[in-house]
């Protein structure tokens, strides 16, 4: 049975050390540039160099996130950054932007690339595409079920990485524009505002139907009890989410999954340390779900979007700001608690039992505490545990040790000889000629004692064999010098170097004529009849409408979520990478095209027309077109959506089904209403306002060939 990689999140150096101490096999982290967690601490360039060295000493791989969309004017900066990472021995880059994927793999053919979950790969065809393009690994969409993962694994040779624990996006990753369209903070650019974690009302027939408010806020994924199933189907890398979490969280969750993986491999059963799991809940949890990974569809915790803690007791009396609580768990001074119904939280500074002040109270006891706020509810939760934090912080001061074997030979009149190995690497060093002692011979115990003083190195001897003559003299300084020289040489061997190779980027693209076309997307027969006499070049429609209409301009619009593909022999508008294998195709906005390299990549695959991302400004559109023409000396064939309600989100979660309604609106705190439509079992949330770009001549003059109207039924 293959041992999968355990991949841990790292937001800073303390979390890196915590992940390694807890037993991870690899870490993923971001620098200050181009990472999808812009609000994490992240690493400076100097810190990245040190992080890679530190991790490699422990035989831990480092994957750097370069997983944002890239604008035209950023490409040069990105490539300098990639070159820097490559020269400093990064193990792989995690990439979202398909243009940069193509540019990087052609420029640096030996540099390992992983397709980010932001690339929205969720089917066998998408995986086969990136495998064919030479990527080493694909991070599958979180919505991919274990049955489909098994099928993909059986039919491809590329490595598969999946998320097993942590925060979930309610939308398909890479397909959420909610934060970007509403707050101008793009999730595809690493600055998501967490729109799904905000309060909403669900409006049906002009009335509110929800009781709790956080209608899109997902629970956290937890796969502990099912980890064996993932190992059985051969998943290559098991990924923990949490680059913005604390070192304590990173340590605990990594430790839990390390134990779960190892126990399953050793005895065929997952052994979960319930105390560790309980500690993790105290550090952070939003309630847990098995997720779409294991076909659990009720993934939302609509009560609260952040840390829930664990229940610690119930209020039995409240008088004059003194609260009597029946404890269901231990409580200590300096613990953090929250009264749930009142949403009042604070750190406990005093506990009274039988009118006496105490520092610690046990489960089952009745205690009294003081609150500045009036408390009317009953449920009390512990949000921080002082003793757990103290214990973990003490553990985090330790260092993971690498076991080595040593052999020292000290023969009279021969050079001092030391050999050490870590099971893979072997180092031999020699010292001065061993002399006979006149007054102070060194003992075997003294030699061993000195060699075992490995100080702040990452090593400790598992075995140390010593062969030495009696009555010899070796100075302590010489032993230390010999030992240090051997350790430094071993470090050098463990700090492996990349094979650096740089080539010229080349690509062949077709040339298109400059045109001024209008296209339209229609959703029903009534809309089609209203526009059919207009002079549109293409009319996009879904399968049901397509089969009702006889019009040479019609184009079949495929869903951007397709778990399986079928054969088509007509013009297609596609919305996901797996569909690039079809013949007569145009690409939709959902491929997130923001630079000329992505356009060139698609045209090189025989894509006839490329729709640009909603997230581009007019200036960025012009930069993209100018960059394309200046580099390739050819005209691209681009489409820009100028009218319609934008799809802000697509999700496998169905809020209408949960509330047993056919159609609804999400209402935010500003009373904006977002249409919620269910199509083919998927939830589409549309922007509350209509996109309406004027001055069409400006876009034609820039070099856009096609302007599109989206006439969806969303009202």
N, C-alpha and C positions, 0 to 999 in steps of 0.2 A: 504494500500500500504506500502510495507516494505521500511524503510529508509536505503539506502546503506551507507557503510562506505566510508568516504573521506580520502584517504591515501596520505600523502605528503612526498616528498623527503627531506632528511636532510643530509647535508654534514659536518656541524659543529654545535656548540652550538647556535650560532647566528641564523642559519637557523631553528634550533629546536624551539627556542622561537618565530621566525617569523611564522612558520607553526601553532603553537598552538594559537598564538594571532589571526591569520586569521580564525581559527575555524575548523581545521582538527579533525578527529576522531582517527586517527592513523598516525604514522610515520614509515618510514623504513630508516635504517641507517647502516653504516658499521664500524667495528673496523679496526685496523691496519692489521688484518689477514684475508685472505680467502674471501675478498669481490670483486665483479666484477667491482668496481670503484677504482682501486688501486691509481689513480692519484687525487682522491678527498682528501680533508683534512682528513676525517674520524676521529674516536674517539679513544683515548687511553683507556686502561682498566678502569682507574679511571674515565675518562669522560663518559664512557659507563654506569658505575654505577650511576653517577649523572644524566645522561640523562634519564635513566629509572625511577629514583625516581621523577625527575622533571615532566616528561610526565605523570606519574601515578597520581601525585597530581591533574592534570587537567583531569583525567579520559581519557587520551589519551594512546592508546596501542603502544607498541614499538616492531617492527619486525627487527631483525638483519640479514643482508645479510651474509650468509656463502655459497655463490653461485658461487664458482669456482670449477673447477676440482681439485681433490686432488691426489698427488703422494704418492707412497707407504711410503716414508720416512717422510711424513707429518702427517700421521694418528694420531699418539700419541699426537702431538701438537694440532691438530684439536680437539680431544676429550677432552683435558684439557681445551681448549677454550670454547667448548660447555658446559662443566660442570660449568665453571665460569659464563657463561651467564645464565644458568639455575638457579644456586643458587642465582643470582642477579635479578631474577624475570622477565626475558625477556618474552614477550608474545608469540613469535613464532620465529622460524628460517626459513629463505628462503634458500632452498637447490637446487643445480643443480646436484651434483654427485650422481648417483643412488646407488653406493656402500656405500657412507656415509649416504644416506637416510636410507638404510637398517640397517646399524650399529647403527645409532643414535636412530631410532625408537625402536630397540630391546633393546638397553642399557637404554634408557630413555623413557619408553612407555607412560608417561603422558606429555611429552614435545611436544608442538604443532609444527608441521612442515608444511611448505607451499612449494609446488613444484614451483620452479622458472620458469620464462618464458624461461630461458636457457635450461630447460629440454625438450623443443621443443614439448610440448603437445598441439595438435591442432585438436583433434578429440574426439568423444564420447568414443571410446575404450580406449584411453590414459587416459582420465579423470576417467573412471571406474576402471582402473588398480590402480591408486594412491589412489582412494577412498577405494578400497578393501585392500590396504596396510596400511590403517589407517591414511593417511594424512588428515589434516583438510581443506586444501585449495589448489587450483591450480591456478597459474597465467598463463592464456592462451597466446599462441603465438599471437603477435600483428596482424598477418595476418588473424586471425579467424574472420569470418563475423558475423554480428549481428544475422542473421538467424540461423547459426550453433550454436552460443552461446545459443540462445533460445532453440534449440533442446537439447543441452547438459544439460541445466538447468532443462528442463522438465523430463529428464531421469536419473538424478543423485541427490544425497543429499549433495554432497560436496560443500563447498563454492567456488564461482568463482570470480576471481579478473581479471580485465582487465585494460590496459593502456588507459587513456582518453586524455592525453595531454603531449606534449613534443617531444623530439628527437625520431626519428624512426631509427632502423637498416634497411638497404636496404635488408639485408639477414635475413632469418629466424634465430631468436636468438638461440644460441647454435650450429648453423650449419655453422658459418662463420670461415674459417681458413685463410682468406686473410692476415690479419695482422701477423698471426703466421708463415705462410709459406714464406711470403715475407720478413718481418722485424724481425722475431723471437720475436714478442710481441703478446702473445696470448690473444684474446678476452675472451676465456674460462678460462683464468687465471687472468682476470681483468686488463690487460695492453694493450688493443687494441690501435693501433696507428692511428686508423681512416682512414684506407686505402680507404674507400668509400668516404671520404671527399677530396681526392686528385684529381689533374687534370689528365684527360685521353683523348686520341683521340680515336674515333671509326673508325676502319679501315675495309673497305669493298673493296674487290678486289684490295688490295694494295693502296688504296687512302683514305684520311681522309674525312669523310662525316659530321662531327659535326661542329657547329658554336660555341656554348658555351662549356666550358671545364669540368665542374664538373658533369660528366654524371651519377654518382651514389649517389650524395649528396641529401638526402631526405629533404623534407619540414618538418616542425613540425606538429605533430598531434594536432588537436583541435576539441573537441567534445561538445563544449558549447551548440550549437543550437540543438544537438541531445541527450542531457543528459536525457531527459524524456523518450526516447525510451529504454535506457539502464535500467532506473529505472523500467519501465513497465515490462520488461522481467525478472526482479528479480536478476540482477547482485548484488553480495554481497559487492564487494569492488571496488571503482573507484580510479585508481592509476595515480598519476601525476609523470612524469619522471623529473629528475633534481637534482641529488645529487651533481653535480658539479656546480650548478648555485648559484647565489648570494642570500643572505637573502631577498633582495628586490624582486627578481623574485619569490622566494618561497612564500613570503607573498602575492604578487599580484595574482598569479595564484590560490593559495588556496582560497583566498577571493572571486575570481570570481566564482569558482566552488561551494563554500559554498552557495553563493547567488543563483546560478542556481539550485542547488539541493533543497534548502529550498523553493524557490519560486514555483518550480514544485510540491513539496509535499503539499504546502499550497493552491495553486490556479490552479494547473493543467497546468501551463504555465511557461516557462523559461523566467525569466526577466534578461536580460544581461545589466550590467552597461557599456555603450559604452565608458564612460570616463576611467573607469578602464581598459577596453580592449585596449584602445588607449595607456594608460600608460604602459601596459604590452608589447605592440609592441615596445615601446621606450626602454624598459629594455632589451628585447631579442625577436627576431623572425627571422625565416628563410622563411617566408611565411607559410601559413597554409594549411593543407589538412585534409579531413575527414578520410583518410586512408582506408586500406582494410577492416577495421571494418565496414565502411558504403559503401563498394564496389566502392571506388574511386581509380583508378589504376594509374592515373597520379600524382605520389607522389614525383617526383624529382624536385628540384630547381637547374637546371644546371648552373645558373648564378654565384652563390656565396655560399660557404658552411657555412658561419658564419652569425653573426648578420647583418640584413638588415636595421634596423631602420624604420623610416617612412619618406615619402617625405615631405620636408619643403620648397622647392622652385625650381625655374629654373633660370639659369644664363642667363641674357639678354645682358651683356657686360663684357668683360675682357680686361683690359688695364694696363700695367705697374704693374702687380701683384695685382691690385685692382679689385675686382669682384663685379659687380652689380647683385643683385638677386631680383627677384619678389617672395615674400614669399607666400606660400600656407598654412603656419602654423606659429604660433608664434615662435620667436627666442629670446633667452636671452644670455647675457654674461655668459660664463662658460658652455654653451651647447657644445656637441660634434657633428661635422658634417662631412660628406664625400661627395666629388664630385665623383659621381658614375663612369662615363666613364673614368675618369683619375685615379680612385682608390687612391685618395688623401684625407686624413682625418686629422682633428686636433680639438683642443678645441678653441672655439671662445673667443678671449680676447678683441676685440673691434668691435663695430658696429657703422656705420656712416649713418645718414639720413640727406639729404640736407646739407652735409658737417659738420654736428654737431654730436658729439659723444653721443650715447645713450646707455642705459643698456638693454632696452627691445624694441622689434619691433613686430608689430602685423601682422596677416595674411592680405594680400592684399597690404602691403607697399613694397616699393622698397628701399633696403638698400645696403650698400657697406661694404665689409670686405676685409682684406688684407690676401693674401696667399703667402707663400714663394715659392710655386710651381706654374708653369704656368698651367692655367686651360683652357681646350679646349672644354670640354663637357658641358652639360646643366643641368642635373638632380642633385639635391642636397638633401641629406637625413640627418635627425637628428638621431644620434646613441646614444646619451645620453641627457637627459633633466635635467638640473641643478635643476629646481624648483620641478620637480617630485621626483628626488632623495632626495632633501632636505625635502620634505613633508613626503616621506615614511620613511626616517631615523628618523624623529621626531615621527612618529607612532610606529616605532619599539622599541622605548624607553619605550613604555607602556607595561603593563602586563595584560593578560587576567584575568578577575576576576570571581571567583566562588560565586554565590549567596547563602547565607545561611540565615536561620531564627534563631532568638535568643529569649530566654525567661529568664529574670532575676527576682528573687524573693528575696526581702530584708525585712524580718519581724523581728521586735524587739524580741530579745532573742532567735532567731532561726538562724541556719547556713545560711550563704549567699549561694544562689543556682543559678547556671547558666546552662541552657540547650541550645545547638546549634545543628542544623542538616542541611545537605546539600541536603535533599530530599531522600537520601538513607541511610546515616550513621547518628546515633544520639549519642551525647556525653553529659554526665551530670557530673558536678563537683560541689563540695561544698567547702565553705571557713569557716572562723571563725564565731563565734556567733556575730550577729549584736547587737551593743550596742547603748544605747541612747546617743545623742550628748549633751555635756555640754555647749560648746561655739560655735561650727561651724557645724551645720547640713549640710549634703550634699543634694543637690536638685536632682530631677528626671532628669532635663536637664543636670546636670553635670555628672550624672552616664551614661546617654546615650552618651553624648559627648565623654567620656573616652572609653566606649566600642566600639564606632565607629572608634576609632583610631587604625585601623588594620595594619598600617605601611606598611612594605614591604611584608606582607603576600599576598597570592593569593585570599583572601576572601573579600567580602563586604556584609554587611547586606542588605537583601531585606526587611526583617521585623524584628523589634526588639521590643518585648513587655516587659514592665517593671511594676512590682507590688512591691511597697515599702511603708513602713510606713513613717510617717513624723518624723522629729526631730531625725533622726538616724545618726550615724557616721560610715562612711566607708572610709578608707584611699585610696588615689589614688594608692598607691603601691599594696594594696590588690586587688583592681579592676584589675590592670594590671596583677598581678600574676594569678588571677582566669581566666582572658581572655586568657592569654598565655598558661596556662595549658590546657584549653579547645581546643585551636587551635592545640596544639601539639598532643593531643589525636585524634583529627579529622584527622590530617595529617597521623597518624599511621594507622587509619582505611582505609584511601584512598590508602595507600601504601600496597596493598595486597601482599600476599606471595604465591609463587608457591607450589603446592604439589610435593615435591621432591621424586622421586623414581628411583632407579638405579638397573638394573638387569644384569645378565651375558649374553653376546652375544652368541647365538647359531645358527647354521645353518647346514643343511644336504646337502652335495654335492656328486655327483657321482664321481667315479674314472675312468680315461681314460688311455688307453695304450699310451706309447710313440710311435710316428710315425714320418715319414718323407715324407710328402705329398706335392704335388704342385697342386694348383687350378688356374683357369683362369676365368676372366670376358671378355666376347666377346659382341660386339655391333651389329654385322651384320652377314649375312650368309656367306659372303666371308671370313671373319676372322675365323668363325667357321670351314669352310672347310680347311683352312690352318693349323689349330691346332688339328683337330679331331683325328689324328693318334697319337698324343703325349700322354704320360702317365699321364694325369691329373686325380685326384680323383673326383673333382667337376668342372663343367663348368657352370658358372653363366650367366644368360641372361634375358632380359626383356620378357614381355608377347608375343609380336609379333614374336620374334625369337623362343621363347619356343614352340609355336604352330606349327612351321615349321619343328622341328627337333625331330627325334626319337633316343634318346641317353639316356641310363640308368644313365649317370653321370650328366645329366642336372639338374640345380637348378633354380627355378624361383626367380628372383630378384625383390622384391617389391620396389616401390618408398619410399623415406624417407619423403615425404609429401603425406598423404592419408587422405582426408577429410571424406571418407567413406570406409568401408571394405566389402569384399565379401568372400564367402566360397572357400577354397582351400583344396585339398587332396593330395598335393605333397610337396616335399622338398622346403623350402623357405629360401631366404636370406633377412632378414628384416632390416629396417633402422630407425625405430621409435618405441616408447614404446607401442603404441596402438596395434601393431602387435604381441606383446608377448603373446597374447591370442591364437595364432595358435599353432598347435601341433608339426610338424616336422620342427623345425626352427634353423637357424644360424643367428647371428647378424653381421651387417656390421660396418664399421669404424665410422659411424655417430652417434652411441650411446655413443661415447666419453668415452671409457673405459681406465682408467689410473691407476687403483689400483686393488689389488687382491680381495678386498671386492665386487667390482662391478662384477668381474668375477664370484665369488661365488654366488652372488645374481642371476645372469642370469642362471648359471648352476642349481641352486636350483629350477628355474622355468622351468626346462627341456630343456634349450637351449643347443643344441648339440655342438656348436662351436662358439667361441667368437672372433671377429676381433678387434684387438687393435687400439687405436687412432693413427693417424698420428703424434701426438704431442709428443710421447714418444721417448726419446733417448735410445740408447742401454743399458746404465747403468740402466735407469728406467725400461726397460723391464725385465732385469735380477732381479732387486729388486722386481718387481711384482711377477714374477714366484717363486722366493725363498720365498717370504712372503706367497704365497698361499700354497706351499708344506710344509713349516714349521708349518703353522697354522692348515691346514686341513689334512695333511699327505696323500694327494692324488694329482694326476696329473691333471692339467687343460687341456682343449683342445682349444688351441689358434691358431689364424691365424694372420699373419703379411703381409701387402701388401708391396712387395719389388720392384714392377715395375709399372710404368704408370704415367699419368698426374693426379695429385690430384685435386679433386673438391674443389676449394677454397671458393665457395659461391653457395648457392641456394636461389633463390628469386622469389617472386610472381610478381615482377616488370619485364617487358619485354622490354629491351632496343632495341632489334631487331624490335619488332613490332612498337615501337615509330618511328623508322627511316625507317620502311618499307623495311627491309632486312631479308633474311633467315639465314644468318650466318655472324658473324663479329669477330673482335678481339679488345680488349681494349689494347691500347698502353700507357704505363706509360712514365714518363720523362726520363727513362733510355733506352727507345725504346724496352722494353720487351713487348711481345705480348701475351695476355691472351685470349684463345679461348672462345667465347660466344656461347653456344648451347642451343636451346630451345627444351625441351622434355616434352610432356604432359602439355604444357602451362606454364611450369616453366623455369626460366632462370638459367642455370648452367654456372658458370665462372670457368675455369680451370687454374691451375698454368701454367706459361709460360715455365717452365722447367720440364723435366721428372724425376720422382723419380726412382732411380736405386740403390738399396742397394745390395752390393756385399757380398762375404764371407757367403754364405748361411749356410755352416756347423756351423758357429758360432751361428746362431739363432736356429738351430736344437739342438745343444748341450746345449743351455740355457734352452730348454724345449718347444720351439715353435713346434707345430706339423704340421702346414700348412703354406706354403708360397704362396702368390698369385701374379699373373700378371694381371694387368688391361689393356686390349687392347681396350680402348674406341676409337671411331672415333672423334678425336678433331682437326685434322690438315686439 
